[in-house]
Amino acid sequence: MSVRVTLVAAARSSDVFDERFDDDRPLDQVGWYEMQLAAHTLIPLAAADLRYCSPTPRSRATGDALGFAPLAQPALRDCDMGRWRGFTLSEVMSREPAAVDAWIADPRAAPHGGEPLLAFISRIGGWLDTRPAEDIAAIVAVAEPAVVRAALVYALKAPPRTYWYVDVRPLSTITLTGVPGRWHLQIGSGG
């Protein structure tokens, strides 16, 4: 039996220029406002058989506000950015430009001392591939934009460098249908 997994990017917790690695901040005022505007299109996803979220404050708050009552999944946590945690990309680039270049160029590199991109994508793919398919038709998960990007790269079996070319905006959704190891991207409505 095929399963449908809809991933919802968590509402924003900061201005795009102040986004930080492994950001644990709650939703900001603009994030709450944008969620109110988008709620009418996202609330129907609460009818899913299983509802999950990343273990971050903004993912939990997004899921709760949409009526999902999601179960936090440790496997859906953001990429472990090691010593870069809490810094913006600009801050890290000014301090360690060669390390940032190595991190972007090589998906196996972890110059920050955390999780390599390839391991992150594999971890998210492992979560996706262990979703129950029997008697489960629909799953929804609220996650950090990076998690949604990783899931898309994994599901499409795209090269890891594709991750850098996927832009996931807050409150955007992607839907993947299929079975473990064989996923399809569903674009548009038609659930």
KEZAKE-736763 format. One record per residue: residue number from 1; x, y, z of N, C-alpha, C in turn. Coordinates in Angstrom, 2 decimals, m for minus. Example, Ala and Ser with C-alpha at 12.3 -4.5 7.8 and 13.67 -1.06 7.14 Angstrom:
<1, <13.19, m5.69, 7.80>, <12.30, m4.50, 7.80>, <13.20, m3.30, 7.80>>
<2, <12.85, m2.25, 7.08>, <13.67, m1.06, 7.14>, <12.90, 0.03, 7.87>>
***
This chain:
<1, <0.83, m1.18, 0.00>, <0.00, 0.00, 0.00>, <0.88, 1.25, 0.00>>
<2, <0.50, 2.23, m0.79>, <1.23, 3.48, m0.89>, <0.84, 4.43, 0.25>>
<3, <1.76, 5.26, 0.66>, <1.50, 6.24, 1.71>, <1.77, 7.63, 1.14>>
<4, <1.06, 8.61, 1.66>, <1.26, 10.00, 1.26>, <1.82, 10.76, 2.46>>
<5, <3.00, 11.36, 2.27>, <3.65, 12.13, 3.32>, <3.71, 13.59, 2.88>>
<6, <3.02, 14.44, 3.62>, <3.07, 15.87, 3.33>, <3.96, 16.53, 4.38>>
<7, <4.97, 17.21, 3.91>, <5.90, 17.93, 4.78>, <5.56, 19.41, 4.72>>
<8, <5.37, 20.02, 5.88>, <5.05, 21.43, 5.98>, <6.27, 22.12, 6.61>>
<9, <6.79, 23.13, 5.93>, <7.90, 23.89, 6.51>, <7.36, 24.75, 7.64>>
<10, <8.03, 24.71, 8.78>, <7.61, 25.48, 9.95>, <7.55, 26.97, 9.63>>
<11, <6.65, 27.66, 10.33>, <6.56, 29.11, 10.19>, <7.87, 29.74, 10.66>>
<12, <8.12, 30.94, 10.26>, <9.41, 31.57, 10.55>, <9.57, 31.97, 12.01>>
<13, <10.83, 31.97, 12.45>, <11.14, 32.38, 13.80>, <12.08, 33.59, 13.82>>
<14, <12.49, 34.03, 12.63>, <13.37, 35.18, 12.54>, <13.37, 35.70, 11.11>>
<15, <13.87, 36.91, 10.95>, <14.06, 37.49, 9.64>, <15.06, 36.62, 8.87>>
<16, <14.91, 36.54, 7.57>, <15.78, 35.68, 6.76>, <17.26, 36.03, 6.96>>
<17, <17.57, 37.30, 7.22>, <18.97, 37.69, 7.40>, <19.48, 37.38, 8.81>>
<18, <18.60, 36.94, 9.69>, <19.00, 36.60, 11.05>, <18.80, 35.10, 11.33>>
<19, <18.60, 34.29, 10.30>, <18.46, 32.85, 10.50>, <19.78, 32.29, 11.00>>
<20, <19.68, 31.41, 11.97>, <20.88, 30.86, 12.60>, <20.88, 29.34, 12.48>>
<21, <22.06, 28.77, 12.44>, <22.18, 27.32, 12.41>, <21.62, 26.75, 13.70>>
<22, <20.87, 25.65, 13.57>, <20.26, 24.98, 14.73>, <19.49, 25.98, 15.59>>
<23, <18.66, 26.77, 14.95>, <17.94, 27.85, 15.63>, <16.80, 27.28, 16.47>>
<24, <16.84, 27.52, 17.77>, <15.81, 27.03, 18.68>, <14.81, 28.11, 19.09>>
<25, <14.82, 29.24, 18.38>, <13.91, 30.32, 18.76>, <12.47, 29.98, 18.39>>
<26, <11.51, 30.47, 19.18>, <10.10, 30.24, 18.86>, <9.67, 31.11, 17.69>>
<27, <8.44, 30.94, 17.25>, <7.91, 31.75, 16.16>, <7.99, 33.23, 16.52>>
<28, <8.30, 34.05, 15.52>, <8.27, 35.49, 15.76>, <6.90, 36.03, 15.36>>
<29, <6.69, 37.32, 15.55>, <5.39, 37.93, 15.28>, <4.99, 37.77, 13.82>>
<30, <5.93, 37.94, 12.91>, <5.63, 37.78, 11.49>, <5.29, 36.32, 11.17>>
<31, <5.97, 35.39, 11.82>, <5.67, 33.97, 11.63>, <4.24, 33.65, 12.03>>
<32, <3.80, 34.18, 13.18>, <2.41, 33.96, 13.63>, <1.43, 34.57, 12.64>>
<33, <1.73, 35.76, 12.16>, <0.84, 36.44, 11.21>, <0.74, 35.65, 9.90>>
<34, <1.88, 35.24, 9.37>, <1.88, 34.47, 8.12>, <1.13, 33.15, 8.29>>
<35, <1.24, 32.55, 9.48>, <0.53, 31.30, 9.73>, <m0.98, 31.53, 9.72>>
<36, <m1.42, 32.63, 10.29>, <m2.85, 32.95, 10.27>, <m3.36, 33.10, 8.84>>
<37, <m2.54, 33.71, 7.98>, <m2.93, 33.89, 6.59>, <m3.00, 32.57, 5.83>>
<38, <m2.10, 31.65, 6.15>, <m2.02, 30.37, 5.42>, <m2.85, 29.26, 6.06>>
<39, <m3.34, 29.47, 7.25>, <m4.01, 28.40, 8.02>, <m5.13, 27.73, 7.25>>
<40, <m5.94, 28.49, 6.53>, <m7.09, 27.88, 5.84>, <m6.68, 26.81, 4.83>>
<41, <m5.48, 26.92, 4.27>, <m5.03, 25.89, 3.33>, <m4.32, 24.73, 4.01>>
<42, <m3.79, 24.97, 5.23>, <m3.02, 23.94, 5.93>, <m3.82, 23.14, 6.95>>
<43, <m4.83, 23.74, 7.54>, <m5.62, 23.06, 8.58>, <m6.21, 21.73, 8.11>>
<44, <m6.68, 21.62, 6.86>, <m7.20, 20.31, 6.42>, <m6.20, 19.16, 6.53>>
<45, <m4.90, 19.46, 6.57>, <m3.90, 18.41, 6.71>, <m3.98, 17.72, 8.08>>
<46, <m4.67, 18.33, 9.03>, <m4.83, 17.73, 10.36>, <m5.62, 16.43, 10.31>>
<47, <m6.28, 16.16, 9.20>, <m7.03, 14.92, 9.04>, <m6.12, 13.73, 8.74>>
<48, <m4.82, 13.96, 8.63>, <m3.88, 12.86, 8.35>, <m3.95, 11.79, 9.43>>
<49, <m3.66, 10.56, 9.05>, <m3.67, 9.44, 9.99>, <m2.60, 9.60, 11.07>>
<50, <m1.42, 10.11, 10.69>, <m0.32, 10.34, 11.63>, <0.18, 11.76, 11.44>>
<51, <0.50, 12.43, 12.57>, <0.94, 13.83, 12.52>, <2.20, 13.97, 13.37>>
<52, <3.27, 14.46, 12.74>, <4.57, 14.58, 13.40>, <5.10, 16.00, 13.29>>
<53, <6.20, 16.25, 14.02>, <6.91, 17.51, 13.88>, <8.37, 17.32, 14.28>>
<54, <9.21, 18.24, 13.82>, <10.59, 18.31, 14.29>, <10.55, 18.71, 15.76>>
<55, <11.58, 18.39, 16.51>, <11.58, 18.73, 17.94>, <12.05, 20.16, 18.22>>
<56, <11.68, 21.12, 17.37>, <12.05, 22.51, 17.59>, <10.82, 23.30, 18.04>>
<57, <11.04, 24.38, 18.79>, <9.90, 25.18, 19.23>, <9.02, 25.69, 18.08>>
<58, <9.64, 26.12, 16.99>, <8.82, 26.67, 15.91>, <8.04, 25.58, 15.16>>
<59, <8.61, 24.39, 15.04>, <7.87, 23.30, 14.39>, <6.70, 22.85, 15.26>>
<60, <6.95, 22.70, 16.54>, <5.89, 22.32, 17.48>, <4.78, 23.37, 17.48>>
<61, <5.15, 24.65, 17.58>, <4.15, 25.73, 17.61>, <3.35, 25.78, 16.32>>
<62, <4.01, 25.58, 15.19>, <3.29, 25.57, 13.91>, <2.29, 24.43, 13.87>>
<63, <2.71, 23.24, 14.23>, <1.81, 22.08, 14.24>, <0.66, 22.24, 15.20>>
<64, <0.95, 22.75, 16.40>, <m0.12, 22.94, 17.39>, <m1.12, 23.99, 16.92>>
<65, <m0.62, 25.10, 16.37>, <m1.51, 26.17, 15.92>, <m2.41, 25.72, 14.77>>
<66, <m1.93, 24.76, 13.99>, <m2.74, 24.25, 12.87>, <m3.66, 23.10, 13.28>>
<67, <m3.62, 22.74, 14.57>, <m4.50, 21.69, 15.06>, <m4.01, 20.29, 14.78>>
<68, <m2.72, 20.14, 14.48>, <m2.18, 18.82, 14.16>, <m1.95, 17.97, 15.41>>
<69, <m1.71, 18.59, 16.56>, <m1.31, 17.87, 17.77>, <m0.21, 16.87, 17.41>>
<70, <0.92, 17.38, 16.86>, <1.96, 16.49, 16.34>, <2.80, 15.84, 17.41>>
<71, <3.31, 14.67, 17.07>, <4.24, 13.93, 17.91>, <5.66, 14.30, 17.45>>
<72, <6.48, 14.80, 18.36>, <7.85, 15.19, 18.01>, <8.67, 13.96, 17.63>>
<73, <9.40, 14.07, 16.56>, <10.24, 13.00, 16.06>, <11.71, 13.44, 16.11>>
<74, <12.52, 12.86, 16.99>, <13.93, 13.25, 17.05>, <14.65, 13.09, 15.71>>
<75, <14.26, 12.13, 14.90>, <14.91, 11.93, 13.60>, <14.67, 13.09, 12.65>>
<76, <13.65, 13.92, 12.93>, <13.35, 15.06, 12.07>, <14.05, 16.34, 12.53>>
<77, <15.01, 16.21, 13.44>, <15.72, 17.40, 13.89>, <16.56, 17.97, 12.74>>
<78, <16.88, 19.23, 12.87>, <17.69, 19.92, 11.87>, <19.10, 19.31, 11.85>>
<79, <19.86, 19.65, 10.86>, <21.23, 19.16, 10.74>, <22.05, 19.68, 11.93>>
<80, <22.84, 18.81, 12.53>, <23.71, 19.19, 13.64>, <24.88, 20.00, 13.07>>
<81, <24.92, 21.28, 13.43>, <25.93, 22.17, 12.88>, <27.12, 22.39, 13.80>>
<82, <27.27, 21.53, 14.79>, <28.46, 21.57, 15.64>, <28.74, 22.95, 16.21>>
<83, <29.99, 23.40, 16.06>, <30.39, 24.68, 16.66>, <29.78, 25.88, 15.94>>
<84, <29.11, 25.68, 14.80>, <28.45, 26.79, 14.10>, <27.05, 27.05, 14.66>>
<85, <26.61, 26.20, 15.56>, <25.26, 26.35, 16.13>, <25.08, 27.73, 16.73>>
<86, <23.97, 28.37, 16.39>, <23.65, 29.68, 16.93>, <24.19, 30.85, 16.13>>
<87, <25.01, 30.57, 15.12>, <25.58, 31.64, 14.29>, <24.83, 31.74, 12.96>>
<88, <24.86, 32.93, 12.35>, <24.30, 33.09, 11.01>, <25.36, 32.63, 10.00>>
<89, <24.93, 32.36, 8.78>, <25.87, 31.97, 7.74>, <26.89, 33.10, 7.52>>
<90, <26.43, 34.34, 7.53>, <27.35, 35.48, 7.35>, <28.43, 35.51, 8.42>>
<91, <28.03, 35.25, 9.65>, <29.01, 35.25, 10.75>, <30.04, 34.14, 10.56>>
<92, <29.59, 32.97, 10.16>, <30.52, 31.85, 9.96>, <31.42, 32.11, 8.76>>
<93, <30.84, 32.67, 7.70>, <31.64, 32.96, 6.50>, <32.74, 33.98, 6.80>>
<94, <32.47, 34.94, 7.66>, <33.50, 35.94, 7.98>, <34.62, 35.32, 8.84>>
<95, <34.30, 34.29, 9.62>, <35.29, 33.67, 10.51>, <36.01, 32.48, 9.86>>
<96, <35.25, 31.69, 9.07>, <35.81, 30.45, 8.53>, <35.42, 30.27, 7.05>>
<97, <35.85, 31.17, 6.18>, <35.42, 31.08, 4.78>, <35.82, 29.77, 4.09>>
<98, <37.02, 29.28, 4.36>, <37.47, 28.03, 3.73>, <36.64, 26.84, 4.23>>
<99, <36.27, 26.86, 5.50>, <35.46, 25.78, 6.06>, <34.06, 25.78, 5.44>>
<100, <33.48, 26.95, 5.23>, <32.16, 27.04, 4.60>, <32.25, 26.52, 3.17>>
<101, <33.29, 26.92, 2.45>, <33.48, 26.43, 1.07>, <33.59, 24.91, 1.04>>
<102, <34.35, 24.33, 1.97>, <34.51, 22.88, 2.03>, <33.18, 22.20, 2.34>>
<103, <32.42, 22.77, 3.25>, <31.11, 22.22, 3.63>, <30.15, 22.20, 2.45>>
<104, <30.13, 23.28, 1.67>, <29.23, 23.35, 0.51>, <29.71, 22.45, m0.63>>
<105, <31.03, 22.35, m0.81>, <31.59, 21.58, m1.93>, <31.53, 20.07, m1.74>>
<106, <31.66, 19.61, m0.49>, <31.76, 18.18, m0.24>, <30.67, 17.73, 0.74>>
<107, <29.68, 16.96, 0.27>, <28.59, 16.55, 1.15>, <29.03, 15.63, 2.30>>
<108, <30.27, 15.13, 2.26>, <30.78, 14.28, 3.33>, <31.54, 15.09, 4.38>>
<109, <31.78, 16.37, 4.09>, <32.57, 17.22, 4.98>, <31.72, 17.75, 6.14>>
<110, <32.37, 17.86, 7.28>, <31.72, 18.43, 8.47>, <32.74, 19.32, 9.19>>
<111, <33.19, 20.39, 8.53>, <34.21, 21.24, 9.15>, <33.73, 21.91, 10.44>>
<112, <32.44, 21.91, 10.67>, <31.88, 22.50, 11.88>, <31.91, 21.53, 13.06>>
<113, <32.26, 20.27, 12.78>, <32.32, 19.27, 13.84>, <30.98, 18.61, 14.11>>
<114, <29.99, 18.88, 13.28>, <28.66, 18.29, 13.46>, <28.39, 17.20, 12.44>>
<115, <27.25, 17.27, 11.83>, <26.77, 16.23, 10.91>, <27.04, 16.61, 9.46>>
<116, <27.68, 15.75, 8.68>, <27.85, 16.04, 7.25>, <26.49, 16.07, 6.54>>
<117, <26.41, 16.84, 5.48>, <25.17, 16.96, 4.71>, <24.68, 15.58, 4.26>>
<118, <25.57, 14.74, 3.79>, <25.18, 13.41, 3.31>, <24.54, 12.58, 4.43>>
<119, <25.09, 12.66, 5.63>, <24.51, 11.94, 6.77>, <23.15, 12.51, 7.14>>
<120, <23.00, 13.83, 7.07>, <21.73, 14.49, 7.35>, <20.66, 14.02, 6.36>>
<121, <20.97, 14.05, 5.09>, <20.02, 13.60, 4.06>, <19.66, 12.13, 4.29>>
<122, <20.64, 11.31, 4.60>, <20.39, 9.89, 4.86>, <19.51, 9.68, 6.09>>
<123, <19.74, 10.47, 7.14>, <18.92, 10.36, 8.35>, <17.47, 10.70, 8.06>>
<124, <17.24, 11.77, 7.32>, <15.87, 12.16, 6.98>, <15.25, 11.11, 6.06>>
<125, <16.02, 10.59, 5.13>, <15.52, 9.53, 4.25>, <15.19, 8.27, 5.03>>
<126, <16.00, 7.95, 6.03>, <15.72, 6.79, 6.88>, <14.39, 6.95, 7.60>>
<127, <14.13, 8.17, 8.09>, <12.83, 8.43, 8.75>, <11.70, 8.23, 7.74>>
<128, <11.87, 8.79, 6.56>, <10.84, 8.69, 5.52>, <10.57, 7.23, 5.16>>
<129, <11.62, 6.45, 5.02>, <11.48, 5.05, 4.61>, <10.95, 4.14, 5.72>>
<130, <10.89, 4.61, 6.93>, <10.34, 3.78, 8.02>, <8.93, 4.20, 8.41>>
<131, <8.30, 5.03, 7.60>, <6.90, 5.39, 7.89>, <6.02, 4.18, 7.61>>
<132, <5.09, 3.91, 8.50>, <4.21, 2.76, 8.30>, <3.31, 2.97, 7.09>>
<133, <3.20, 1.96, 6.27>, <2.36, 2.06, 5.07>, <1.07, 1.27, 5.21>>
<134, <1.07, 0.24, 6.04>, <m0.14, m0.58, 6.17>, <m1.20, 0.17, 6.94>>
<135, <m2.37, 0.27, 6.36>, <m3.53, 0.92, 6.95>, <m3.31, 2.41, 7.21>>
<136, <m2.26, 2.99, 6.68>, <m1.99, 4.42, 6.83>, <m2.00, 5.04, 5.44>>
<137, <m2.90, 5.95, 5.22>, <m2.98, 6.58, 3.91>, <m2.26, 7.91, 3.87>>
<138, <m2.29, 8.67, 4.99>, <m1.74, 10.02, 4.97>, <m0.97, 10.34, 6.25>>
<139, <0.15, 11.00, 6.05>, <1.01, 11.46, 7.14>, <1.32, 12.92, 6.88>>
<140, <1.34, 13.72, 7.93>, <1.79, 15.11, 7.81>, <2.89, 15.33, 8.85>>
<141, <3.91, 16.10, 8.46>, <5.00, 16.41, 9.38>, <5.41, 17.86, 9.19>>
<142, <5.45, 18.59, 10.29>, <5.95, 19.96, 10.28>, <7.43, 19.89, 10.63>>
<143, <8.25, 20.48, 9.79>, <9.69, 20.37, 10.00>, <10.40, 21.65, 9.57>>
<144, <11.64, 21.74, 9.99>, <12.48, 22.86, 9.57>, <12.65, 22.83, 8.05>>
<145, <12.78, 23.99, 7.41>, <12.98, 24.00, 5.95>, <14.13, 23.11, 5.49>>
<146, <15.21, 23.04, 6.26>, <16.35, 22.18, 5.88>, <15.94, 20.72, 5.83>>
<147, <15.07, 20.30, 6.73>, <14.59, 18.92, 6.76>, <13.75, 18.63, 5.52>>
<148, <12.91, 19.58, 5.14>, <12.08, 19.42, 3.93>, <12.97, 19.31, 2.71>>
<149, <14.00, 20.14, 2.63>, <14.95, 20.07, 1.52>, <15.62, 18.70, 1.46>>
<150, <16.09, 18.22, 2.61>, <16.77, 16.93, 2.66>, <15.83, 15.80, 2.23>>
<151, <14.58, 15.85, 2.67>, <13.61, 14.82, 2.28>, <13.38, 14.81, 0.78>>
<152, <13.29, 15.98, 0.20>, <13.08, 16.07, m1.25>, <14.27, 15.50, m2.01>>
<153, <15.48, 15.87, m1.60>, <16.68, 15.36, m2.27>, <16.73, 13.83, m2.15>>
<154, <16.44, 13.31, m0.96>, <16.47, 11.87, m0.76>, <15.40, 11.17, m1.61>>
<155, <14.18, 11.66, m1.54>, <13.08, 11.01, m2.24>, <13.29, 10.95, m3.75>>
<156, <13.86, 12.01, m4.30>, <14.08, 12.05, m5.74>, <15.40, 11.40, m6.16>>
<157, <16.15, 10.91, m5.17>, <17.46, 10.29, m5.44>, <18.37, 11.24, m6.21>>
<158, <18.26, 12.51, m5.86>, <19.05, 13.55, m6.51>, <20.45, 13.59, m5.90>>
<159, <21.42, 14.08, m6.64>, <22.76, 14.23, m6.06>, <22.69, 15.15, m4.83>>
<160, <23.49, 14.88, m3.80>, <23.44, 15.71, m2.59>, <23.61, 17.20, m2.85>>
<161, <24.40, 17.58, m3.86>, <24.60, 19.01, m4.13>, <23.29, 19.70, m4.53>>
<162, <22.29, 18.93, m4.93>, <20.98, 19.50, m5.27>, <20.36, 20.21, m4.07>>
<163, <20.72, 19.77, m2.89>, <20.22, 20.38, m1.66>, <20.39, 21.90, m1.67>>
<164, <21.52, 22.37, m2.18>, <21.83, 23.80, m2.18>, <20.98, 24.58, m3.16>>
<165, <20.27, 23.90, m4.05>, <19.47, 24.57, m5.07>, <17.97, 24.50, m4.80>>
<166, <17.60, 24.02, m3.64>, <16.18, 23.92, m3.27>, <15.89, 25.00, m2.23>>
<167, <14.92, 25.83, m2.52>, <14.53, 26.89, m1.59>, <13.18, 26.52, m0.99>>
<168, <13.13, 26.35, 0.31>, <11.89, 25.99, 1.00>, <11.49, 27.17, 1.88>>
<169, <10.41, 27.79, 1.54>, <9.91, 28.93, 2.29>, <9.06, 28.46, 3.46>>
<170, <9.00, 29.26, 4.53>, <8.14, 28.91, 5.66>, <6.70, 28.68, 5.21>>
<171, <6.09, 27.65, 5.77>, <4.70, 27.25, 5.53>, <4.45, 26.69, 4.13>>
<172, <5.51, 26.43, 3.37>, <5.32, 25.76, 2.09>, <5.20, 24.26, 2.35>>
<173, <4.65, 23.54, 1.40>, <4.46, 22.10, 1.55>, <5.00, 21.35, 0.34>>
<174, <5.42, 20.13, 0.60>, <5.69, 19.18, m0.48>, <4.99, 17.88, m0.08>>
<175, <4.54, 17.16, m1.07>, <3.91, 15.87, m0.81>, <4.66, 14.79, m1.56>>
<176, <5.01, 13.76, m0.84>, <5.69, 12.60, m1.41>, <4.75, 11.41, m1.28>>
<177, <4.61, 10.65, m2.34>, <3.77, 9.46, m2.30>, <4.61, 8.26, m2.70>>
<178, <4.26, 7.11, m2.17>, <4.98, 5.91, m2.55>, <5.17, 4.95, m1.41>>
<179, <6.25, 4.21, m1.50>, <6.62, 3.21, m0.51>, <8.10, 3.41, m0.20>>
<180, <8.60, 2.87, 0.90>, <10.01, 3.04, 1.24>, <10.93, 2.73, 0.06>>
<181, <11.83, 3.69, m0.19>, <12.79, 3.51, m1.28>, <12.28, 3.89, m2.65>>
<182, <10.99, 4.16, m2.77>, <10.42, 4.52, m4.08>, <9.38, 5.62, m3.87>>
<183, <9.85, 6.86, m3.92>, <9.00, 8.00, m3.65>, <8.78, 8.83, m4.91>>
<184, <7.63, 9.48, m4.95>, <7.27, 10.35, m6.07>, <6.87, 11.70, m5.49>>
<185, <7.25, 12.76, m6.18>, <6.86, 14.09, m5.77>, <5.51, 14.41, m6.38>>
<186, <4.58, 14.80, m5.53>, <3.25, 15.18, m6.00>, <3.16, 16.70, m5.94>>
<187, <2.89, 17.33, m7.06>, <2.79, 18.79, m7.12>, <1.34, 19.17, m7.35>>
<188, <0.87, 20.12, m6.56>, <m0.50, 20.61, m6.70>, <m1.47, 19.79, m5.88>>
<189, <m2.72, 20.18, m5.94>, <m3.75, 19.48, m5.17>, <m4.14, 18.18, m5.85>>
<190, <m4.93, 17.44, m5.16>, <m5.36, 16.16, m5.73>, <m5.12, 15.03, m4.76>>
<191, <m5.11, 15.40, m3.44>, <m4.83, 14.47, m2.37>, <m5.58, 13.23, m2.41>>
***
